[in-house]
Amino acid sequence: MRAIIVFILSVSAFCTRAQQATDQEMVYTAIEDYVDGLYLVQPDRIKKSVHPNLTKKGFWRQPEKTAYEKESIMTFDQLVDLAGRWNAKGTLPKDAPRIIEVFDVLDQTATAKLTAQWGIDYFQLAKYEGKWLIVNIIWQAHPPKGS
């Protein structure tokens, strides 16, 4: 009887780890869709990976300046629009940064980071009907060199 209980607990632990790996991959894919939606001018990828009630706040600065401009706030619709035009002329360098780090994945929420051409984005994601969606983004332009 003890062997059966140990076996059941082992299978349960394995299934939990497998689900976490799958969830981690799905979170990574959501961030990948977000960055590729902007880099590759594919707004449908934003629609696929971002919740319609998105809150995106951030801080921009001109590359040659050290002071940040006023806080920017963006909605889901504004992000979809931006994805349709941000790299429309194809001026993004081929080696543009695209580093995705998944920090934490629970059963319903997750956090991640993206280092991209425009700066660093931190994400909060939630699982809706089995699908991971970005719900909050806080970002900033790359810090000034030497800071």
N, C-alpha and C positions, 0 to 999 in steps of 0.2 A: 504494500500500500504506500509506504514511504517513497519508493522508487517512482510510483505513478505521480505523486504530488510533486516531486522534484522535477520530473519530466514536464509536467504541465506548467510549472513555474518557469522552467527553462524556455519552453516554447513561447510562453507569454512574454518573457523578457526579450527574446529574439524578435518577435513580432513588433514589440514596442520600438526596438532599435531600428528595425527595417522601416517602420512608418516614419520615424524621425528622419532617417536618411532621405526618404521620399519627400517629406515635407521640406527638408533643407534644400533639396534639389528644386522643388517647386518655388520656394522663396527666391533662390538664385535666379531661376528662369523669369520670375516677375521683374526683378531688377534688370536683368538682361533685356527683356522686352522694353522696359522704360528707356534705357540708354540707347538701344538700337532704334527705338521709335524716333528719338531725336537725331542720332547720328546718321541714320539711313533714310530720314524723311518718310517715316511710316507711322502716321498718327493712329492707325488701327492697332498698333502694338501698345500704344498708350491706353487706348480704350480697353484692351484685353487685360492689362496689368494694374490699372489704377482704379480705385473706387470713385464713383461719381461725386462723392462728398469730400473729395481730397482737400486737405489744407496744406499748402506749400508756402513756407516763409523762408526768406533768406537775405543775405547781405552781399551786395555786389560792389566791386571797386574797379576802377580803371587799372589796367596792368601796370602803368607807370606811376600810379599814386599809392600812398599807404593808407589813406583814409577811406573808409567804406561809405558808400552812398546810403541814402535812406533805405530802410527795410523794404523788401519787395514781397508782395503777397500775390499768389497765383491760385486760380481755381482750376478745376478739372477741364472745363471748356477752354480756358486760356492755354493750358498745357497742351491740349490736343491741337489747338490752332498753332502754337509755337512749333510743335513737332512737324507740322506741315510746311514750315517755311524756314526753320532755323538753319539747316544745312542745305537748303534747296539749290544753292549754286555750287555745292560740292567743294567748298573751300576747306573743310575740315581735314587736317593732316591725316595721312594713312596710319600713322603711329599714335594717334590721339589716345590719351590714357583711358582705360576702361577696366579699372580694378574693382571687383566686387568682393566684399567680405560679408559673410553672414555671421552675425555675432551670436544670436540666440534664437532658437526655435522651440516654442512650446506647442501645446496642442491647438491653441487658438490664436496666439499672437507671436510675432517675431520682430527682430531688429536686424538692420543691415547697414552697410556703408558702401558708397560708390565714389571712387575718385575718377573724375571725368575731365574733359577739356575745360569746362567752365568753372570747375571747383570741386568741392566735396559735398555730397548729399548724405544725410543720415535718414533712414527710413524706419517707419513703424508700419507693420503689415498685420492684417487680420485674415482669418480664414472664413470665407463665406461659402456655404454649400459646397465644401470640399475644395474651394479654389482660393489661393492666396492673392490678396489685393493690397496695394500700397494705399494707406489711408492718410498718413502724415509724412511730410518731408520738411526737414530743416536743413538749410544749406548755406554755404558761403563760398565766395570766390577763393582761389588759392591764396594763402597768406603771402604778404610781401616777402621777398627774398631776405633772408637774414633775421626773420622774426621767429 
